[in-house]
Amino acid sequence: MLNLHAMKNIKSAKIIHLTLVLIITFFSCANDEGSITKIPEPIVLSFELVVSQQNTLRITANNTSTGINGLNSYWQFTENGPKVTDEAGPEMHLYDASGDYLVTLTVEAPEGDIQLSKTVTVTDSNEMQPPLKDATNSFSVGMAVKSSQLNTQHSDILIREFNNLTAEFEMKMNIMYPSQGNYDFTAADAIVNYGVDNNMNIHGHTLIWHTATPEWVNNFSGTDEEFEDMIEDYITTVVTRYAGVVRSWDVVNEAIEDNTNNLRNSVFRQRMGDDYISKCYQFARNADPNALLFYNDYNITFDVGKQEATFAIVDDLRSKNLIDGIGAQMHIDIFFPSATQIQSIIDGTVSRGLKMHFAELDVRVNPNNDLTFLTEARAIAQQNKVREVVELYNAIPDANKFALTVWGMRDSETWLIDFWGQPDWPLLYDDIFKPKLAHKGFLEALDN
């Protein structure tokens, strides 16, 4: 048996041996300059695939691999598909159609390429969602159009999704009556005929609007009586031409001056008097007694003074049986106006026994100009706002419903970009005609 002194010597020898091993190991890993050579980190491939809610044909691929610093890598988003360099950060890819796709990440390692593959399933929103017009039978679902869009890819969506058309600008006075005595119905006829051929209702927009007044009308050289006769001839000619085909008309558009809430001092008021509005409605009623006649204006959901001024115009027309409905322009954003404010124009319209038109719907997502692209969060916020608007409309008594009209098809075509001078994505379809979450929100509101 070893004595205590011998055991202590053995323990000390072991400690000295271990220390020498550590020192030898340390210096064996040092290079000539004295630095430590790092043992290479093992390569572990991994990546995440996320299908966008905003566009369900689009995925985001995020490389989460370890041990690949300094190595080249690339994606293939279909089996044996083209190679896409793996840049820093997530990579986006858009598929053309629904299906299951094999996504492969390849890393070019020193000992040979290393690969990892996953399958992702994407679906085309057009295949997933029913047409808007089929989601309700209590009101029309409308779209603003240009005649140049009728024989393009727009047409497929128009026919599939909508049953009410509004000319965005080609049924206004400056287009249809460009010079005295010379009418031009080329574009208007194209839109009306397209609607008839595809079993769509036509909403005429708009007979009288100060912004779309031809210069020759603003500078009319005849007497006030001759001016009024000219306006009567114009309204009669247009409405009679489309009698029995155009279901409804915005006779006068935006007649109220901002801030003052007085009648706008347009050439029509100057030449025909303060009662020019009722005169124009009478001309339209005489030309087609069966057409529905609307007054249309903006900001009347939240501007209390302007709303009161609108109802004053409408009440005068109602007393003469010259109006059938009110068009509330829905140029809104994801934050404003509130549901309560929108409900106020509904209540005032319904209480008067008139039809409610939610006209010119677009929902801005970038009112504060803090976006350079449409984020998922804002797309969802837009979806929620569209759902809110459609739910409010759908709750209107059926007798007071008319149509809900979207003001443009694709985000890139919206008038708002030029008007505000900043990017925005306010419509139901993206630039490649794919329905956005806003489109889904519209349908969700009608999914009872």
N, C-alpha and C positions, 0 to 999 in steps of 0.2 A: 504494500500500500504506500502511495506517495505521501510524503509528509507535507505539511502546510507550506513550508518554504519552497518545496519543489513545485507545488501547484501554482504558486504565485509567479515563479519563473516561466512556467509554460504559458500562463495567461498573458504575461508581458511579451513573450515571443510571438504570440498570435496577434497581439495588437500591432507590434512592429511589422509583422508580415502583411497585415491588412493595409497598413499605412503605405508600405512600399508598393503594393499592388495599385492603390489609388494614384500614387505619384507616377508610376510607370504608365498607367492608363491615361492620365492627364497629358503627359508629354508625348505619348504615342499619338494622341489626337491633335497635337499642335503642329502647325506648319512652320516653315522656316522663319516667318516673321513673328512667331509666338502667338498668333491668334488661334482660336479654336475652330476646327472644321466641324460644321453641323451635319449631323446625320440627316439625309433627305427625309422629308415628311412623306408618308405613304400616300399615294393618290387614291382618293375615294370620290367616285363620281356620284352626283345627285343633282336633280333639278326639279323645279316646281312648274306646273302648268295651271293657268287660271283662265277660264272662259269668261269673257266680258259679258256683263249683264246688258251693257249699252248696245253692243252688237254681238249677237250670239254666234257669229261666224268668226269672231276674232279671239285669238288667245294671246296671253302673255307668258313667255317662257323665261324663267329666272334660273341661271346657273348658280347652284349652291355648293358646288364641288370644293373639296379641299386638296391641297397638295399639288395644284396645277399652276401656281405662279410661274410666269415666264414661258409657259407652254402655249402653243397655238391650239385653238379649239373652234369648232364650227357646228352649226345646226343643220339638220335636214327635217323639214316639217311634213314631208311625205316619204313613204318608203322609197329609198334610192333617189330621192328628189334632189334638186339643186342645193349646193352647199352655201350656207349663209354664215359669214364670219361672226363668231361670238364676241360682240363688243362688250365693254363694261356696262353693267346695268341690265335691266330686263329687255328682252327682244320681243317685239310684237309681230304677229303674222295673221293675215286675213285669208280665210278659205273662200272658195267660190261657191261651195254647195255643202249641204248637210252630209255627215258621214263620220266614220271612224278613221282616224289618221294616225299613222305611226310617226312619232317624233323621236329623233335620235340626236344625241349629243356625242360628238367625237373629240377626243383629246389626243393630240399627236405627242406621245410620250417617247423618251429616248429608246426604250426597249420595244416600241411598237405601239400602234394606235390602240386606244382604249375606248369602248363605246358603252352607252347606256341608252335604252329605248323605252318609251312609254306610249300607250295608246290614249288619244284624246277624242272625245265625241263632241261634235259641234252640230248645231241645228240652225236652219234658216228660219228667221223670225217670220218671214212671209208664209212659210209652211205651217208654223205653229199657231199663228193668230188668224182668227176669222176676219173677213172684210168688215170695216167699220159700219158700212150701210146695213149689213145683215144683223148687227147687234141690237138694232132698235127698229120698231115699226111705228113709233109715235112721233118722230120728227125726221127731217132730212139731214143728211150729213154732207156738207158742202165744201167745195174747194175753189179758190181763186185761180184763174187760169189766164194764159196768154194764147192767142191764136197760133203762135209759132210752136207751142208745146203739144199741139193736138196730134201730130204725126211722129212723135218721138217716144222715148221710153216712158215719158210722163203718162202717155195714153194707157198703157197697160195698168198702171196703178189707178188712174182716174176711173176706168171702167170697172176694175175690181172693187175699189173701196168706196166710191162716192156716187151719190144720186142727185146732187144739186150743184150747179155751176154758177159762178159769178165771174164776169170779166174783170180782171184786175184793173185795167184802165181803158180798154178798147170800146166800151159802151158809154163813154163820157163825151160831152159836147165837143171838146176840141178835136176829138178823133172822128166822130160821126158827122160833124158839121163844120169842117175846117174853113170854109169860105162861104160868104152869103149866097144862098141859092144853090149851093153844091154840096150834096150829101155824099158821104163815103161809108157804106155799110159793109165793106169787104171783110174786115176783121170781125165785126159783130155778127154778120151772117155765118161766118165760119164757126164761131163759138156756138151760136144758136142751133145751127144744123147738126153740129157734132152732138150736142145735148139731145136733140130730138132723135137722132139715129141710135143713140145709146140709152134711150129711155130715162133721161135725166131731166129734172126740173131746171129751169133757168131763172135766176134772179137778176134783174136788170139793175146795173149800178153804174152811174147814177145820172139822172137827167139834168139836175141843176147843182153845180158845185163851183164855188168861186175860184178854186184853184185850177179847174179844168175849163176855164172860159176862154174861147178863142179871142185873139186880139181884136178881130173885126167886131166882135160883140162888145168888148170893153170900149171900143172907139166908135160905136154905132152913131152914124151921123143924122139919122132920122129923128122924128119927134118921139116923145115918151109913148104916145099912143101907137106909133108905128113900131116902136121897140116891143111893146107888149104884144102886138099882133104877130110880130116875128117869133117871139117866144111861144106863143100859142101854136103857131104853125109848126115850129120845131118839135114841141112835145107831142102834138097830134100826129105828125108824120112818123115819128119814131115809135110811139106806142101803138098806133094803128098798124104799122108794118109788122109788128110782132104780136098783135092781139091773138089770144088763144094759144100762143106758143110760149111766150115769156109769162111765167106764172105771177111774178111780183116785180115791183120797182121801188128802189130808193128814189123818190121824186126829188126831194131836196136833201142835201147832205151838208152837215156841219154849218148850220146857219147862225150859230151862237158865237159871239166874240168871247175869246178867253178873257179872264179877269173881270170884265165888266158884266158879263152874262147878258148883255143887250144883243139885239139883232146885229149881226155882222153888216157893216155898211158896204155891201157888195154892189156891183153895178145893177143887179136885179132889184135890190131895194131902192137904189137911187132913181131908177127909171120907172119902176112899177109901184112904188109906195110900200109902206109897212105891211100891207096885206098881200105882198107878192107871193108869199108861201101858199096861202089858201087859193090864190088864183092858179098857181102851177098845179096844185093837186086837183083843182076842178078841171083843168085842161086834160090831165091824165085820166081822171074818172070818166070824162066824156068820151075819150078815145077808146078806152077798154073798160067797161063797167065791171068786168069779171076779174080784172087784175087786182091783186092785193097791193096796197100802197103803204109804204113805210117811210118814217122819218129816221135818219141814221146820224149818230154823232159819237164822239169820243169823250172819255173821262167822265161819263155820266154815271158810272158806278160809285165813284168816291167823291166827286166834286158836288157838294150839296147844292150850291147856288146854280151850277150848270144843269143839274138834274131838275131843279125846280123850273128853270127856264125852258127846258125841254118839255116838261109836262104842261107848261102854259101854252106852248105851240101846239102840242098834241090835243089838249082840251079844246082849243079853238077849232081844230080840224074835226074833232069828234062831234062837236055841236053841229057840224055841217055834213056829217057822214062822209068825210073825205079821207079817212085814214083807217088802216086795218092793223097796223103793228108798229113797234119800235125796234130799231136796230141799235144795240149797244155794242160799239166796237170794243173787242177784247184784246187790245194791245196792252198786255200786262207783263209782269215779271214774276219770278218765283217767290218774291217776298211780298208783293203788293198788286192789287188791293186785297183786302181780307174777304173771307166768305160772307161776312155780315154786310160789307159794303156792296158786294155783288148782289146779294139777296135784296137790297133796297130797290134796285132798278127793276128786279123781277116783281116785287110786291106792288110797286106803283103801276107797272104795266098790266099785271093780272087784275088788279082792282078796277082798272078801267075797261076790262073786257077785251083787251087787245092781245095780239100775238106778239111773242117775244122772239127776236132774232138775236142770238149771240153771233155777231158779225165780226169778221176780221180777227180771228183768234191767232195770236202768236204769243209765246211765253219766253221772254228774255231770261237767259241764265247768267248774263255778264253785265248787269246794269251798272256795276261799279268799276268796270274795266279792270278787273283783277285776274283775268284768265287769258291765256294764250292758246288754250285748247279746251275742249269740253271734257271735264273730269267726270269720273264715275259718280262722285257725290252730287255734282250739279245736275247730271242727267237724271239721277234719282229724285232730286228736288223738283225738277221739271215734271217728271212722271207724276209726282204727288199733286202738283198744282193743276196739271191737266185733269187728273182724276177729280179733284175738288170742283173744278169748273163744270165738268160734264155731269157730276152728281147733282150739282145745283140746278143745272138745266133740266136734267131728267126728272127732277122732282116737281117741275112745273105741271099744272093740270094739262092734260092732253089737248084740251080745247084751245089752250094758249100757246102751245108749242108750234114752232114753224121750222127753223133750221138752225144748226150750229155750223158755221162756216170757218174753215181754217184758211189763213191768209198766206198761201204759198205752200209748195210741196217740199223742196229741199232747202236745207239751211243756207247753202251758198247763194240761193236765189232771193233771199229775203230782202225787202226794202230797208230793213232796219240797219244794215251794215253801212250803207251810204248815209242814211239819215243821222245816225249817231256818230259815225266815223270811228267805229271800233268793232272788233270781232264779236260775233254772237252766233248762237245755234238755237233759234227759237221755234223750229218747226218739228213736224212729226217724222221726217225722213232725213237721213244723212246724205252726203254728197254722191253716194253711189246707190241711192234709192232704197236703202235698207231702212225698215222701220226702227225707230229709236224706242227707248223706254217710255217716252211721251206717248207714243202710239199705244203701247201696252196700257198706260194709265187711262187713256180714253176708253179702251175696252173694259178695263176693270170696273169703271164707273157704271157700265151697263150690264155687268154680269150679275144679274139678280137671281 
